[in-house]
Amino acid sequence: MRRISLKHERVARVLAREIRSGVVRRGAQLPGEVELARRFSVSRNTVRAALAVLAEDELIATHTGKGSYVLFDGRPLDGRLGWTHALSEQGVETRMRTVRIEREDDPALAARLGLESAEVVVIERVRQLTDGTAISFERSRIPALDALRDLPERGLDNSSISVTLNRAGLYLDHCEQRLRGRPLTAIEAGHLDRPDGTWFLHTTRTSWTADDRFAEHADELLDPEHYELSLSYRS
């Protein structure tokens, strides 16, 4: 049976063809979501999903504007496409070591976010520089949907949480994030090869799709020797 393309896939295919053929010059800014939605007669949510596909294929990149964002060695990172992509854009090559992927119940998270199900898939990973230095420990909780329940057995798609979520139909649209500092626990210190109690930056980020479906809750411990938070304001 021939597979029917989804709307966002058709939009992404047209835009990808225009980029590859040179109709849209690489590095040029694409029209805004409203204009693209009008051109293709689709919703802005469909446009966002199409742009996520293009970003996944590294045909486009997004850039952080005014507001709050994370710096790595003084360089701004746009984490909306995942830290690996954001760091690579700044010329920083890293690799991820997966520590754990398991299904478990998290009733506290479900109660706090008002989720119908407490079952989540927990993904714990350590990010390392090419010399082996660990610079972050990341613990993500994503919904245990049918398309994601087998992650403990099969692993992440392309070693990426963002790609895995997108292929399950979850495209990150908006989030809430908090930052504080705290000492590493003994287990975290072991993963990061640091003394127990070393202070790291601790970010907590909860992300939803454009239609307000829960997509990810991530706790990230970031090495303050490399990471810092930048805030800018407009009066």
Phi, psi and omega in degrees: 000134181287131180284134179272126180290141174283160184303313184293331178291322178293318178297314180299321182295317179296312182294322178298318179297320181292323179291313183293329182276349180094358176301318171254116183292135176301133182094344178283154180276131177289157173302159180291170183301319182297314181295319179293321178298320179292318181299315186264000180057049178228175178279165177293329176298321178295320178298316180300318179296320179295318179294326177296322177296316179297322178293321179299324179275005178060033175268337175224163175221147176256157183231143181282135177257209180293151181135220179242140178202164182267141175252143172239115185050041177084000182253132184291141179244136173257100186278005184294336178257011181101148184294326181300313179296316182296316179293319180298322178300331180265010177081016180255112180268130180226169173223152182253136174246117181282126181265320185201139167225115182213154170271138176202163177269137178229077183297329179296315178295317180299319180292319182294324183261357180070038182276146179288326181242141178270354183280129180225164169257123181262129180235120178244130183218153175246130177262133182233147169286170184294340178274004178093354179292125178280129183242350177199153172238125187237127177239113182248142173240122180237155184296141181276061177292166180306321183285352184240352186295334183267012180303321178302331181272321187256342181084177182285150174284125181055026180058027185230130175291319180300314179296318180299316179295317180299318181289343175266006178086014180250110180248118183296133183237315180213158184209166169239136184223141177232151182226136172207178175247148176201158179283150178289142171286170181299319181294314180297318179298323178296318179295325185266358180057047178233160176297143176304133179092358176301135181279131176232159169287138180238112176254141175239121184231128175244127186240145177232162174279175181298332178262025171064033170271138178296133182239320184197141168237119187237130169255125182233128175256117189245135180293115182292351173291339182241322187260147170208162179256133177249134177238137174228148184231152176235126182279000000 
